[in-house]
Amino acid sequence: MRSYKNELEAIANDLLTQNAAAKGNENKPNYSNRDFMNATIIFQTALMDKMYDLQDFEGMSIDDRMEMAESCGLALRKFIHTYTGLDIHKVEDFL
């Protein structure tokens, strides 16, 4: 799988530069729901990658890994809904 290292580095650096130079609310990006979902997919992929590393380090069984991944996904869904009002399971809201 591609890592998108260079693309992620470019996006992160651009965002940090914009935020450092911004005055007032001019750094509010006004993401659409689709943009937000794209960012969530990127974050969730990175989160699951790091969770896999932790699971390997701890020598977790496949059943425990699956339970942890499901719990993580549900917690992320709840977190997003709590702070944005968006339900990432309602795909039609992000098309």
Phi and psi in radians as a Rosetta constraint file:
Dihedral C 1 N 2 CA 2 C 2 CIRCULARHARMONIC -1.149 0.35
Dihedral N 2 CA 2 C 2 N 3 CIRCULARHARMONIC 2.561 0.35
Dihedral C 2 N 3 CA 3 C 3 CIRCULARHARMONIC -1.621 0.35
Dihedral N 3 CA 3 C 3 N 4 CIRCULARHARMONIC -0.369 0.35
Dihedral C 3 N 4 CA 4 C 4 CIRCULARHARMONIC 1.031 0.35
Dihedral N 4 CA 4 C 4 N 5 CIRCULARHARMONIC 0.452 0.35
Dihedral C 4 N 5 CA 5 C 5 CIRCULARHARMONIC -0.926 0.35
Dihedral N 5 CA 5 C 5 N 6 CIRCULARHARMONIC -0.898 0.35
Dihedral C 5 N 6 CA 6 C 6 CIRCULARHARMONIC -1.146 0.35
Dihedral N 6 CA 6 C 6 N 7 CIRCULARHARMONIC -0.726 0.35
Dihedral C 6 N 7 CA 7 C 7 CIRCULARHARMONIC -1.148 0.35
Dihedral N 7 CA 7 C 7 N 8 CIRCULARHARMONIC -0.759 0.35
Dihedral C 7 N 8 CA 8 C 8 CIRCULARHARMONIC -1.134 0.35
Dihedral N 8 CA 8 C 8 N 9 CIRCULARHARMONIC -0.693 0.35
Dihedral C 8 N 9 CA 9 C 9 CIRCULARHARMONIC -1.074 0.35
Dihedral N 9 CA 9 C 9 N 10 CIRCULARHARMONIC -0.779 0.35
Dihedral C 9 N 10 CA 10 C 10 CIRCULARHARMONIC -1.113 0.35
Dihedral N 10 CA 10 C 10 N 11 CIRCULARHARMONIC -0.785 0.35
Dihedral C 10 N 11 CA 11 C 11 CIRCULARHARMONIC -1.111 0.35
Dihedral N 11 CA 11 C 11 N 12 CIRCULARHARMONIC -0.837 0.35
Dihedral C 11 N 12 CA 12 C 12 CIRCULARHARMONIC -1.065 0.35
Dihedral N 12 CA 12 C 12 N 13 CIRCULARHARMONIC -0.781 0.35
Dihedral C 12 N 13 CA 13 C 13 CIRCULARHARMONIC -1.123 0.35
Dihedral N 13 CA 13 C 13 N 14 CIRCULARHARMONIC -0.700 0.35
Dihedral C 13 N 14 CA 14 C 14 CIRCULARHARMONIC -1.108 0.35
Dihedral N 14 CA 14 C 14 N 15 CIRCULARHARMONIC -0.771 0.35
Dihedral C 14 N 15 CA 15 C 15 CIRCULARHARMONIC -1.107 0.35
Dihedral N 15 CA 15 C 15 N 16 CIRCULARHARMONIC -0.754 0.35
Dihedral C 15 N 16 CA 16 C 16 CIRCULARHARMONIC -1.112 0.35
Dihedral N 16 CA 16 C 16 N 17 CIRCULARHARMONIC -0.715 0.35
Dihedral C 16 N 17 CA 17 C 17 CIRCULARHARMONIC -1.113 0.35
Dihedral N 17 CA 17 C 17 N 18 CIRCULARHARMONIC -0.790 0.35
Dihedral C 17 N 18 CA 18 C 18 CIRCULARHARMONIC -1.064 0.35
Dihedral N 18 CA 18 C 18 N 19 CIRCULARHARMONIC -0.783 0.35
Dihedral C 18 N 19 CA 19 C 19 CIRCULARHARMONIC -1.138 0.35
Dihedral N 19 CA 19 C 19 N 20 CIRCULARHARMONIC -0.661 0.35
Dihedral C 19 N 20 CA 20 C 20 CIRCULARHARMONIC -1.172 0.35
Dihedral N 20 CA 20 C 20 N 21 CIRCULARHARMONIC -0.588 0.35
Dihedral C 20 N 21 CA 21 C 21 CIRCULARHARMONIC -1.581 0.35
Dihedral N 21 CA 21 C 21 N 22 CIRCULARHARMONIC -0.192 0.35
Dihedral C 21 N 22 CA 22 C 22 CIRCULARHARMONIC -1.261 0.35
Dihedral N 22 CA 22 C 22 N 23 CIRCULARHARMONIC 2.579 0.35
Dihedral C 22 N 23 CA 23 C 23 CIRCULARHARMONIC -2.132 0.35
Dihedral N 23 CA 23 C 23 N 24 CIRCULARHARMONIC 2.333 0.35
Dihedral C 23 N 24 CA 24 C 24 CIRCULARHARMONIC 1.181 0.35
Dihedral N 24 CA 24 C 24 N 25 CIRCULARHARMONIC -2.368 0.35
Dihedral C 24 N 25 CA 25 C 25 CIRCULARHARMONIC -1.769 0.35
Dihedral N 25 CA 25 C 25 N 26 CIRCULARHARMONIC 0.293 0.35
Dihedral C 25 N 26 CA 26 C 26 CIRCULARHARMONIC -1.199 0.35
Dihedral N 26 CA 26 C 26 N 27 CIRCULARHARMONIC -0.184 0.35
Dihedral C 26 N 27 CA 27 C 27 CIRCULARHARMONIC -1.624 0.35
Dihedral N 27 CA 27 C 27 N 28 CIRCULARHARMONIC 0.102 0.35
Dihedral C 27 N 28 CA 28 C 28 CIRCULARHARMONIC -1.288 0.35
Dihedral N 28 CA 28 C 28 N 29 CIRCULARHARMONIC 2.040 0.35
Dihedral C 28 N 29 CA 29 C 29 CIRCULARHARMONIC -1.360 0.35
Dihedral N 29 CA 29 C 29 N 30 CIRCULARHARMONIC -0.244 0.35
Dihedral C 29 N 30 CA 30 C 30 CIRCULARHARMONIC 0.974 0.35
Dihedral N 30 CA 30 C 30 N 31 CIRCULARHARMONIC 0.930 0.35
Dihedral C 30 N 31 CA 31 C 31 CIRCULARHARMONIC -1.136 0.35
Dihedral N 31 CA 31 C 31 N 32 CIRCULARHARMONIC 2.401 0.35
Dihedral C 31 N 32 CA 32 C 32 CIRCULARHARMONIC -1.303 0.35
Dihedral N 32 CA 32 C 32 N 33 CIRCULARHARMONIC 2.954 0.35
Dihedral C 32 N 33 CA 33 C 33 CIRCULARHARMONIC -1.042 0.35
Dihedral N 33 CA 33 C 33 N 34 CIRCULARHARMONIC -0.631 0.35
Dihedral C 33 N 34 CA 34 C 34 CIRCULARHARMONIC -1.141 0.35
Dihedral N 34 CA 34 C 34 N 35 CIRCULARHARMONIC -0.761 0.35
Dihedral C 34 N 35 CA 35 C 35 CIRCULARHARMONIC -1.047 0.35
Dihedral N 35 CA 35 C 35 N 36 CIRCULARHARMONIC -0.756 0.35
Dihedral C 35 N 36 CA 36 C 36 CIRCULARHARMONIC -1.088 0.35
Dihedral N 36 CA 36 C 36 N 37 CIRCULARHARMONIC -0.742 0.35
Dihedral C 36 N 37 CA 37 C 37 CIRCULARHARMONIC -1.128 0.35
Dihedral N 37 CA 37 C 37 N 38 CIRCULARHARMONIC -0.692 0.35
Dihedral C 37 N 38 CA 38 C 38 CIRCULARHARMONIC -1.052 0.35
Dihedral N 38 CA 38 C 38 N 39 CIRCULARHARMONIC -0.763 0.35
Dihedral C 38 N 39 CA 39 C 39 CIRCULARHARMONIC -1.131 0.35
Dihedral N 39 CA 39 C 39 N 40 CIRCULARHARMONIC -0.659 0.35
Dihedral C 39 N 40 CA 40 C 40 CIRCULARHARMONIC -1.133 0.35
Dihedral N 40 CA 40 C 40 N 41 CIRCULARHARMONIC -0.735 0.35
Dihedral C 40 N 41 CA 41 C 41 CIRCULARHARMONIC -1.066 0.35
Dihedral N 41 CA 41 C 41 N 42 CIRCULARHARMONIC -0.756 0.35
Dihedral C 41 N 42 CA 42 C 42 CIRCULARHARMONIC -1.095 0.35
Dihedral N 42 CA 42 C 42 N 43 CIRCULARHARMONIC -0.827 0.35
Dihedral C 42 N 43 CA 43 C 43 CIRCULARHARMONIC -1.086 0.35
Dihedral N 43 CA 43 C 43 N 44 CIRCULARHARMONIC -0.788 0.35
Dihedral C 43 N 44 CA 44 C 44 CIRCULARHARMONIC -1.108 0.35
Dihedral N 44 CA 44 C 44 N 45 CIRCULARHARMONIC -0.657 0.35
Dihedral C 44 N 45 CA 45 C 45 CIRCULARHARMONIC -1.103 0.35
Dihedral N 45 CA 45 C 45 N 46 CIRCULARHARMONIC -0.771 0.35
Dihedral C 45 N 46 CA 46 C 46 CIRCULARHARMONIC -1.144 0.35
Dihedral N 46 CA 46 C 46 N 47 CIRCULARHARMONIC -0.721 0.35
Dihedral C 46 N 47 CA 47 C 47 CIRCULARHARMONIC -1.080 0.35
Dihedral N 47 CA 47 C 47 N 48 CIRCULARHARMONIC -0.807 0.35
Dihedral C 47 N 48 CA 48 C 48 CIRCULARHARMONIC -1.146 0.35
Dihedral N 48 CA 48 C 48 N 49 CIRCULARHARMONIC -0.610 0.35
Dihedral C 48 N 49 CA 49 C 49 CIRCULARHARMONIC -1.080 0.35
Dihedral N 49 CA 49 C 49 N 50 CIRCULARHARMONIC -0.802 0.35
Dihedral C 49 N 50 CA 50 C 50 CIRCULARHARMONIC -1.234 0.35
Dihedral N 50 CA 50 C 50 N 51 CIRCULARHARMONIC -0.583 0.35
Dihedral C 50 N 51 CA 51 C 51 CIRCULARHARMONIC -1.132 0.35
Dihedral N 51 CA 51 C 51 N 52 CIRCULARHARMONIC -0.691 0.35
Dihedral C 51 N 52 CA 52 C 52 CIRCULARHARMONIC -1.048 0.35
Dihedral N 52 CA 52 C 52 N 53 CIRCULARHARMONIC -0.742 0.35
Dihedral C 52 N 53 CA 53 C 53 CIRCULARHARMONIC -1.043 0.35
Dihedral N 53 CA 53 C 53 N 54 CIRCULARHARMONIC -0.774 0.35
Dihedral C 53 N 54 CA 54 C 54 CIRCULARHARMONIC -1.105 0.35
Dihedral N 54 CA 54 C 54 N 55 CIRCULARHARMONIC -0.761 0.35
Dihedral C 54 N 55 CA 55 C 55 CIRCULARHARMONIC -1.076 0.35
Dihedral N 55 CA 55 C 55 N 56 CIRCULARHARMONIC -0.719 0.35
Dihedral C 55 N 56 CA 56 C 56 CIRCULARHARMONIC -1.094 0.35
Dihedral N 56 CA 56 C 56 N 57 CIRCULARHARMONIC -0.814 0.35
Dihedral C 56 N 57 CA 57 C 57 CIRCULARHARMONIC -1.024 0.35
Dihedral N 57 CA 57 C 57 N 58 CIRCULARHARMONIC -0.698 0.35
Dihedral C 57 N 58 CA 58 C 58 CIRCULARHARMONIC -1.498 0.35
Dihedral N 58 CA 58 C 58 N 59 CIRCULARHARMONIC -0.079 0.35
Dihedral C 58 N 59 CA 59 C 59 CIRCULARHARMONIC 1.119 0.35
Dihedral N 59 CA 59 C 59 N 60 CIRCULARHARMONIC 0.705 0.35
Dihedral C 59 N 60 CA 60 C 60 CIRCULARHARMONIC -1.252 0.35
Dihedral N 60 CA 60 C 60 N 61 CIRCULARHARMONIC 2.579 0.35
Dihedral C 60 N 61 CA 61 C 61 CIRCULARHARMONIC -1.274 0.35
Dihedral N 61 CA 61 C 61 N 62 CIRCULARHARMONIC 2.830 0.35
Dihedral C 61 N 62 CA 62 C 62 CIRCULARHARMONIC -1.077 0.35
Dihedral N 62 CA 62 C 62 N 63 CIRCULARHARMONIC -0.649 0.35
Dihedral C 62 N 63 CA 63 C 63 CIRCULARHARMONIC -1.136 0.35
Dihedral N 63 CA 63 C 63 N 64 CIRCULARHARMONIC -0.757 0.35
Dihedral C 63 N 64 CA 64 C 64 CIRCULARHARMONIC -1.168 0.35
Dihedral N 64 CA 64 C 64 N 65 CIRCULARHARMONIC -0.633 0.35
Dihedral C 64 N 65 CA 65 C 65 CIRCULARHARMONIC -1.089 0.35
Dihedral N 65 CA 65 C 65 N 66 CIRCULARHARMONIC -0.799 0.35
Dihedral C 65 N 66 CA 66 C 66 CIRCULARHARMONIC -1.115 0.35
Dihedral N 66 CA 66 C 66 N 67 CIRCULARHARMONIC -0.729 0.35
Dihedral C 66 N 67 CA 67 C 67 CIRCULARHARMONIC -1.114 0.35
Dihedral N 67 CA 67 C 67 N 68 CIRCULARHARMONIC -0.733 0.35
Dihedral C 67 N 68 CA 68 C 68 CIRCULARHARMONIC -1.138 0.35
Dihedral N 68 CA 68 C 68 N 69 CIRCULARHARMONIC -0.753 0.35
Dihedral C 68 N 69 CA 69 C 69 CIRCULARHARMONIC -1.096 0.35
Dihedral N 69 CA 69 C 69 N 70 CIRCULARHARMONIC -0.756 0.35
Dihedral C 69 N 70 CA 70 C 70 CIRCULARHARMONIC -1.115 0.35
Dihedral N 70 CA 70 C 70 N 71 CIRCULARHARMONIC -0.767 0.35
Dihedral C 70 N 71 CA 71 C 71 CIRCULARHARMONIC -1.075 0.35
Dihedral N 71 CA 71 C 71 N 72 CIRCULARHARMONIC -0.721 0.35
Dihedral C 71 N 72 CA 72 C 72 CIRCULARHARMONIC -1.087 0.35
Dihedral N 72 CA 72 C 72 N 73 CIRCULARHARMONIC -0.795 0.35
Dihedral C 72 N 73 CA 73 C 73 CIRCULARHARMONIC -1.075 0.35
Dihedral N 73 CA 73 C 73 N 74 CIRCULARHARMONIC -0.740 0.35
Dihedral C 73 N 74 CA 74 C 74 CIRCULARHARMONIC -1.177 0.35
Dihedral N 74 CA 74 C 74 N 75 CIRCULARHARMONIC -0.672 0.35
Dihedral C 74 N 75 CA 75 C 75 CIRCULARHARMONIC -1.143 0.35
Dihedral N 75 CA 75 C 75 N 76 CIRCULARHARMONIC -0.696 0.35
Dihedral C 75 N 76 CA 76 C 76 CIRCULARHARMONIC -1.131 0.35
Dihedral N 76 CA 76 C 76 N 77 CIRCULARHARMONIC -0.749 0.35
Dihedral C 76 N 77 CA 77 C 77 CIRCULARHARMONIC -1.039 0.35
Dihedral N 77 CA 77 C 77 N 78 CIRCULARHARMONIC -0.790 0.35
Dihedral C 77 N 78 CA 78 C 78 CIRCULARHARMONIC -1.136 0.35
Dihedral N 78 CA 78 C 78 N 79 CIRCULARHARMONIC -0.757 0.35
Dihedral C 78 N 79 CA 79 C 79 CIRCULARHARMONIC -1.007 0.35
Dihedral N 79 CA 79 C 79 N 80 CIRCULARHARMONIC -0.856 0.35
Dihedral C 79 N 80 CA 80 C 80 CIRCULARHARMONIC -1.095 0.35
Dihedral N 80 CA 80 C 80 N 81 CIRCULARHARMONIC -0.764 0.35
Dihedral C 80 N 81 CA 81 C 81 CIRCULARHARMONIC -1.125 0.35
Dihedral N 81 CA 81 C 81 N 82 CIRCULARHARMONIC -0.735 0.35
Dihedral C 81 N 82 CA 82 C 82 CIRCULARHARMONIC -1.064 0.35
Dihedral N 82 CA 82 C 82 N 83 CIRCULARHARMONIC -0.724 0.35
Dihedral C 82 N 83 CA 83 C 83 CIRCULARHARMONIC -1.747 0.35
Dihedral N 83 CA 83 C 83 N 84 CIRCULARHARMONIC -0.115 0.35
Dihedral C 83 N 84 CA 84 C 84 CIRCULARHARMONIC -2.275 0.35
Dihedral N 84 CA 84 C 84 N 85 CIRCULARHARMONIC -0.324 0.35
Dihedral C 84 N 85 CA 85 C 85 CIRCULARHARMONIC 1.389 0.35
Dihedral N 85 CA 85 C 85 N 86 CIRCULARHARMONIC 0.045 0.35
Dihedral C 85 N 86 CA 86 C 86 CIRCULARHARMONIC -1.649 0.35
Dihedral N 86 CA 86 C 86 N 87 CIRCULARHARMONIC 2.426 0.35
Dihedral C 86 N 87 CA 87 C 87 CIRCULARHARMONIC -1.872 0.35
Dihedral N 87 CA 87 C 87 N 88 CIRCULARHARMONIC 1.896 0.35
Dihedral C 87 N 88 CA 88 C 88 CIRCULARHARMONIC -1.186 0.35
Dihedral N 88 CA 88 C 88 N 89 CIRCULARHARMONIC -0.132 0.35
Dihedral C 88 N 89 CA 89 C 89 CIRCULARHARMONIC -1.485 0.35
Dihedral N 89 CA 89 C 89 N 90 CIRCULARHARMONIC -0.214 0.35
Dihedral C 89 N 90 CA 90 C 90 CIRCULARHARMONIC -1.618 0.35
Dihedral N 90 CA 90 C 90 N 91 CIRCULARHARMONIC 1.382 0.35
Dihedral C 90 N 91 CA 91 C 91 CIRCULARHARMONIC -0.964 0.35
Dihedral N 91 CA 91 C 91 N 92 CIRCULARHARMONIC -0.610 0.35
Dihedral C 91 N 92 CA 92 C 92 CIRCULARHARMONIC -1.043 0.35
Dihedral N 92 CA 92 C 92 N 93 CIRCULARHARMONIC -0.418 0.35
Dihedral C 92 N 93 CA 93 C 93 CIRCULARHARMONIC -1.305 0.35
Dihedral N 93 CA 93 C 93 N 94 CIRCULARHARMONIC -0.157 0.35
Dihedral C 93 N 94 CA 94 C 94 CIRCULARHARMONIC -2.079 0.35
Dihedral N 94 CA 94 C 94 N 95 CIRCULARHARMONIC 0.142 0.35
